[in-house]
Amino acid sequence: MKPLMVITDTLVKIPPRIDSREAVRAIILHDGLILLMYSEKDQMYGTPGGGIILNESKLDTLYRELLEEVGAKSVKILEYAGYTEEIRESRSLEGKVLKIISYYYVVDVLHFISSSLEEHEEEMGLVPTWTTIDTAIAQNLKILESYNDARINFYSTQTEMLKYIKSRFGL
């Protein structure tokens, strides 16, 4: 299967060897809304999910991340939507260029409980938020346009993915 999109930041120096990071992310839709993680610090939206840890399957990562971030106690996987590839600077390892592969699943959350964010997520002020996809895209674009840095970042990619989700699901 080909990636949904490949994004390469041509403004960073790409080394001959690049470390890879894999992540799993969720697309959660209900009544014309999408459940996203809103960062109060960055004032932008992204899909819930996170990195795969050693010896963890993609689905185990998905269940763990959804429980942590949105309090999803019971999840039904509706479909595998595809994956994206990005080559850009790491958010947490300044100056380090990574290849990030994100696997996307369309899911339905059958039961919610309280979320339990990790420390770095709390520092970002992450809040699970039901919103319209147009609101999320407009907010992300507004903040991204105010940046004085043209390099690609997590939210650049997330905004492109939100545009894809809008088109794919007719939102």
matplotlib code that plots the C-alpha trace (Angstrom):
import matplotlib.pyplot as plt

x = [0.0, 1.3, 1.4, -1.5, 1.1, 4.9, 6.1, 9.8, 11.1, 13.6, 14.7, 16.5, 19.8, 18.9, 21.7, 22.7, 21.2, 17.9, 16.4, 12.8, 9.9, 6.6, 3.3, -0.3, -3.1, -6.9, -9.6, -12.7, -15.8, -19.3, -22.3, -20.1, -17.5, -14.0, -12.3, -8.9, -6.3, -6.2, -3.0, -3.6, 0.1, 0.3, -3.3, -3.6, -5.3, -3.9, -5.2, -4.9, -2.2, 1.5, 4.7, 5.0, 7.2, 9.5, 7.6, 4.2, 1.9, 0.3, -3.1, -1.8, -0.3, -3.6, -5.5, -3.0, -2.8, -6.5, -7.0, -4.3, -5.3, -9.1, -10.1, -11.3, -12.0, -13.7, -12.7, -14.0, -11.7, -13.7, -10.9, -7.2, -7.0, -3.4, -0.1, 1.9, 5.7, 7.4, 11.1, 11.5, 13.2, 12.0, 9.8, 11.5, 15.1, 16.1, 18.1, 17.6, 16.0, 13.7, 11.6, 8.2, 5.7, 2.2, -0.5, -4.1, -7.1, -10.7, -12.3, -15.4, -15.1, -17.8, -17.1, -15.2, -13.6, -11.2, -8.0, -4.6, -2.1, 1.7, 3.7, 4.8, 1.2, 0.0, 2.7, 1.3, -2.2, -3.7, -7.4, -9.6, -12.1, -15.0, -14.9, -15.7, -12.9, -13.1, -12.6, -9.5, -8.0, -8.7, -7.2, -4.1, -3.5, -3.9, -1.2, 1.1, 0.9, 2.0, 5.2, 8.4, 9.8, 8.9, 10.2, 7.7, 6.5, 4.0, 1.1, 2.0, 1.6, -1.5, -3.2, -2.5, -3.9, -7.0, -7.6, -7.3, -9.8, -12.2, -12.0, -12.0, -15.0, -17.0, -16.9]
y = [0.0, 3.4, 6.1, 8.6, 11.4, 11.8, 15.1, 16.0, 19.2, 20.4, 23.2, 20.8, 19.1, 15.5, 13.2, 10.0, 7.8, 8.8, 7.2, 6.2, 6.6, 4.8, 6.2, 5.2, 7.8, 7.7, 9.2, 9.5, 10.9, 11.3, 13.3, 15.5, 16.2, 14.9, 14.2, 15.9, 16.8, 20.6, 22.0, 25.0, 25.8, 25.7, 26.6, 23.9, 20.6, 17.1, 13.6, 11.5, 8.9, 8.5, 6.5, 2.7, 1.5, -1.6, -4.9, -3.2, -3.9, -1.1, -1.9, -2.1, 1.3, 2.6, 1.3, 2.6, 6.1, 6.5, 5.5, 7.9, 10.9, 10.7, 8.2, 5.7, 2.6, 0.5, 1.0, -0.5, -0.4, 0.4, 0.4, 0.9, 4.2, 4.1, 5.7, 8.9, 9.4, 12.5, 13.5, 16.5, 17.7, 16.0, 17.9, 16.7, 16.1, 19.5, 19.4, 15.6, 14.7, 11.7, 9.7, 9.4, 6.8, 7.3, 4.6, 5.9, 3.9, 5.0, 4.0, 4.3, 4.9, 2.9, 4.0, 6.9, 7.4, 10.0, 10.5, 10.2, 12.3, 11.9, 14.8, 16.2, 16.1, 18.0, 20.6, 21.1, 21.5, 18.8, 18.6, 16.1, 18.2, 17.4, 20.1, 20.6, 19.7, 23.2, 24.8, 22.7, 23.3, 27.1, 27.4, 25.4, 27.4, 30.7, 29.7, 28.2, 31.3, 33.4, 31.3, 32.9, 29.4, 27.8, 24.4, 21.5, 20.5, 18.2, 20.5, 21.2, 17.5, 17.2, 20.1, 18.3, 15.1, 17.0, 18.2, 14.7, 13.4, 16.2, 15.1, 11.4, 11.5, 14.3, 16.6]
z = [0.0, -0.9, 1.8, 2.0, 1.8, 2.0, 3.4, 3.3, 4.8, 2.3, 4.6, 7.0, 6.3, 5.7, 6.9, 5.0, 7.8, 9.4, 12.5, 12.1, 14.6, 14.2, 15.5, 15.5, 15.2, 15.4, 13.3, 15.5, 13.8, 15.2, 14.0, 11.6, 14.3, 14.8, 18.2, 18.2, 20.8, 21.2, 22.5, 24.7, 24.5, 20.8, 20.1, 17.4, 16.8, 16.1, 15.9, 19.1, 19.1, 19.7, 19.3, 19.3, 22.1, 21.9, 21.5, 21.3, 18.4, 16.4, 17.9, 21.4, 20.9, 19.5, 22.5, 25.0, 23.5, 23.1, 26.8, 27.9, 25.7, 25.3, 28.0, 25.4, 27.5, 24.7, 21.1, 17.9, 14.9, 11.8, 9.2, 8.6, 6.7, 5.6, 6.7, 6.2, 6.0, 7.1, 7.1, 9.4, 12.6, 15.8, 18.1, 21.2, 20.0, 18.6, 15.5, 15.0, 11.7, 11.8, 9.4, 11.1, 9.9, 11.2, 10.8, 10.9, 12.0, 11.8, 15.2, 17.2, 20.9, 22.6, 26.2, 27.7, 31.1, 32.4, 30.4, 32.0, 30.1, 30.3, 31.8, 28.4, 27.2, 30.3, 29.7, 26.2, 27.7, 25.6, 25.8, 23.9, 21.9, 19.6, 16.8, 13.2, 10.9, 9.3, 12.7, 13.3, 9.9, 10.1, 13.6, 12.6, 9.4, 11.3, 13.8, 11.3, 9.1, 12.1, 12.5, 11.3, 10.6, 7.2, 8.3, 8.5, 12.0, 13.6, 13.1, 9.4, 8.8, 11.0, 9.0, 5.7, 7.2, 8.4, 4.9, 3.7, 6.3, 5.3, 1.7, 2.3, 4.7, 3.1, 6.2]

ax = plt.figure().add_subplot(projection="3d")
ax.plot(x, y, z, "-o")
ax.set_aspect("equal")
plt.show()
